[in-house]
Amino acid sequence: MDKETILIVDDDLDLTEILKTVLQKKGYKTLIAENGFLALELAFNHNPSLILLDVMMPELDGFGVCQKLRDNFYTSHIPIIMLTCREELESKVKGLTLGADDYVTKPFNFSELLARIKAVLRRTHRERGSNPLTALPGGNLIEEQIKKRLREGKYSAFLYLDLNYFKAYNDYYGYKRGDQVIKHLAEVLLTAIEKDKDRDDFVGHIGGDDFIIITTPQKSEVLANQIIKKIEETSHQFFEDRDLKARSIEIKTRSGEVNKYPAKITVTIGGISSQDLNIKSHIQVSDSLAEIKRYLKKKEGSNFMVERRKI
């Protein structure tokens, strides 16, 4: 697994350098932002594992940064530990109310801070079930989101996405290259969601090359087409020139048979909508999406379909 990255946000440059040294000695990667605006830019572009966020900063303070991070889907999952010289209870409550995960008062003991960082990261991974490769919600949180949408009774579209012939790609190029493709797909999904700025949209990483998007029925087709277009436009960067020229990769089976697969990344997207279907449970969502996926996998290239039958 890649080293976890911690974004340090503080206008005290001497302190940030000390924190950088301490954290790197413990095996963390670090990023430094000396103001709130740079902090937002680094958070959006680098998706850090955790943010150490000073409250008292000019122009955009820590409370403002925390609010903006929590309001954006791309960064809403990142755990935040707020740092401040203030000891007032009101200040601590405000930070926690805005979505901070913990609060440390300066001057702090570095051993205590490291212990808090470790505890917050451990708790975040456990509670949010985040996928270690993409940091997207997985497992239990996906199930909770589906149950929540059904319980609230709002019309939702559930889109199941996975890559075609991805096992062949992994066998041919290796798992390291395969992980790059999965990370790229996650970025494409997040970018597509972020364009609409809808805080209710959700992206989850089921595992491997399987993802889920929860959105509104009205946006599902537009999102699917955007994702397919972007994946196919960027597909070439994941293949060697010789394979692009041949338009295929060849995998030899144990029996000596040679199978050819397209030298192109394509995606299958199956969907169901609670507006069209009488959906009662998360299991029904899972079973219906699996059925649509099996049907679409019989087709060549990228495909999208929303189930319209009453179930």
N, C-alpha and C positions, 0 to 999 in steps of 0.2 A: 504494500500500500504506500502511496506517496506520503511524504511528511506533511503534517498538518501545518497550515499557514495561519499566523496570527497578525492581524492588522493593528498596529499601535497608533492611536490618534491622540496627539498631545502637542501643544505649542511650546512646551518646555523641551528644547532639543537635547539638553544634557540628560534629562530623564529618559527620553526615548532611546538615546544611545546606550544607556545602562540597561534598559529593558531589552533592547535588541541583543546585547551581549549575553545576558542571563538566559533569555529564551533560546537562543541559538545553541548555547552550551547544553541545553536540555533536549536538543534535537528538533526544535520547531523552526520552520521557515518564518521570516518576518517581512512585513511591509510597514512603511512609516508614512504617516500623513501629519503635517503640522497645522492643518486647519480642517474645518468641517467639509468644505467643498471638495478638497482633494480626497478626503476620506470616502465620500460618496462615489467619486470616480473610481478609486481603487477597489471599493467593495463591488461595484457593478462589473468591473473588468476582470477581477481576479477571484471573486467568490471565496474569500478567506474562510477558514474553519471557525474562527472566533475573532471578535473585535474587542480590544481594550480601549475604552472611549472616555476621554477626559470631559468633564462637564463644562468647566470654565474656559471657553475659547472665544475670541473676538468674532464678530459678524454672525457666524452660525455656530451656536454652542452645542454641547453634547446632547441636550434634550432635543434640539431641532434635528440633529443628525439621526438620533434614535428614531424619531417619528418618521422621517423620510425613509429610513431603511425598512421599518415595519410596514409602511404603506406601499412598498414595491415588492411584487411577488418574487422577483429575482433575488432579493436580499432579505426577505421577511423571515427566512429560516435560520439566518446566521445568529448564533448566540452572542450576546453583548454583556461584557462586564464594565460597569461605569466606574471611573476613577474621579475622585474629587477631594478637595481640601475641606469641603463643608461636612459638618457632622450633624446638621439639623435633620430631624426625622422627616420634616416636610420635603426636603430635597431628595431623600432616599425614596420616599413613597412616590414622588413624581417620576423618578427614573424607572422604578419597577412598574408603575402604572402604564408608562409608555411602551413597555415591552422588554426592558432590560432583564437579563437572567440573574445578575448578581450585582453587588455594589461593594466597592472597597474604598476606604477613606485614606487619603494621604496624611502623613507619611506611612507607608505600609511595609510590612515585613515581606521580603521576597519569597521566603519559603512558604508563607501563608498564601501569597498571590499565586504561586505555582500550584499549590494544592487546590486552590479555588478554580484555576484554569482547568486542571485535570478533571476535577469533579464536574464542572459545567459541561465539558466536552463529553465525558462519559454519560452523563444524564441526557444530554441532547441526542446522542446516538441511540441510546436505549429508548427514550420516550418518543422520539420522532421517527425512529426506524429508518434513518437516512441511509441511502446506498453509499458505501465507501468510495465508489468510483466517481459518481456524479454529485454526491451530497444532496440529491433530491429525496423527498419523502418516499418511503417504501412500506412494505408489509402492513403493519397494523394501522398506520396513519392513512393509507389508501382506503382500507376497509372502513375506518371511521368517517372519512370524507364522504364515501358513497352512502353510508347509513344516514349521515347528517343531511345530505341533499334530499334523500327519500323521506326522511322524517319531517323536514321543513315543508315538503309538498311543492317546492319550486320546480318548474320545468327545467330539466337538465339533460345535456347530451353527454354520453360517456363514449370516449373514443379510445380504442385499443390499437396500439401501434407496435409493429416490429419490422425488422429488416429481412429482406428475402435473401436466401442462400448465405446467411451470415456464418453458419458453421463451416461452409466451404471456404469462405474468406479467412476465417481463423486458421483452418488447417493449412491453407496455402501461404499466408503471410505471417502467421503467428499471433499469439494472444496480445502482445504489446501493441501491434498495429490495430488489432481488433478493438482494444480498449480506446484507442484514439477515435475510431469510428463511433463508438458508443457515446463518448464525451461530446463529439461533434453533433450527434443526433440530439442529445440533451440540450445543447446550446441553441440548436435550430428550434426546438419546441419552446424553450423559454423566450426566445426572441419573437416568435410568432404570437405567443400569449401577451408579451409585454407591449406589443404595438397597440393593443386595444385598451391598455391601462385598466383592465377590469380586475379589481381585487378579489372577486369571487371565483375567477378561473383558477384551476388547480392542475399541476403537472406532477405525476408520480412515476417513480422508477420501480417497476415490479421486480426486475432482475434481468441479467443478461442484456439482450437487445429489446426487451419488452417494456413498454411505457404506457401510461394512461393519461388522458386529458379529460378533465371535467369542465364543461363550459355551458353556454346556452344553446338550445337547438338552432337559433337563428344564425349563430356564428360557426357552427360545426363544419359546414361545407367549405366556407372561406378559409378557415384555419387549415383544414386537411389539404386543400389545393396549394396553399402557401408552403406548407411543409414539404409536400411532394416536389414542388418546383425547386425549392432551395436545396433539398437533398440531391436531386438529379443534376442541378447546376454545379454543385461542388463535388460530385462523385469522383471526378477524374483525379483529384489530389490524393486519393487513397490507393491508387494503382500505379505500378511501374509503367514506363512508356512502352515497353515491349508488349505488355498485356493489353494496354489500350489499343495498340496497333493491331494486335491479333483479335481484339474485341472479346476475349475470353481468357479464363484461367482453367488449367487442367489439373484434376485431382485423381491420383491413381488409387484404386481400392486395394484391399489386401489380396483380393483374387487376381489383381493385375489389370482389371478393367479401368479404362480411363474415362472419367466423366468431365464434361465441359460445362462451365458456368459463365454467365455474362460478366464482363469486366466493367460492371456498373453497379453502384449502390442504388437499390430501389426499396420502397417501403410499402407495407400493407397497412391500411387503416380501416378498421371496422368500427361501426358505431351503432348505438341505440339511443333513443330519446324517450324520456318519460312523458313527453308531450303526446307521442304517438302510441306508446305501449303502456300496458297496465303493469308497471313494475312494482313489486311488493318487497323485495329483499335484495341485499347485496349479492347473495348467491345467484339469484336470478340474473343480475347484471353480469356476473362473471360467466355463467353458463351461456348466456345469449351472445356475449362478445366472443367467446371461444368458438361457438358454432359459426359465426360470421367469418372469423379468421380462417377456419378450416376451408370454408367455401372460397374465399378470396385467394387463398394460397394455390388454388388450382389454376389461377390465371397468371399470365406472364406480365412482368414489369410492375410498376407501382399502381396500386388500385385503392379506391375508397368507396365504401358503401355504408349507408345507414339503413338498418332494419326497420321496415315499416309495418310488418305483420303484427296483428294484435296477439299478444301472448298473455 
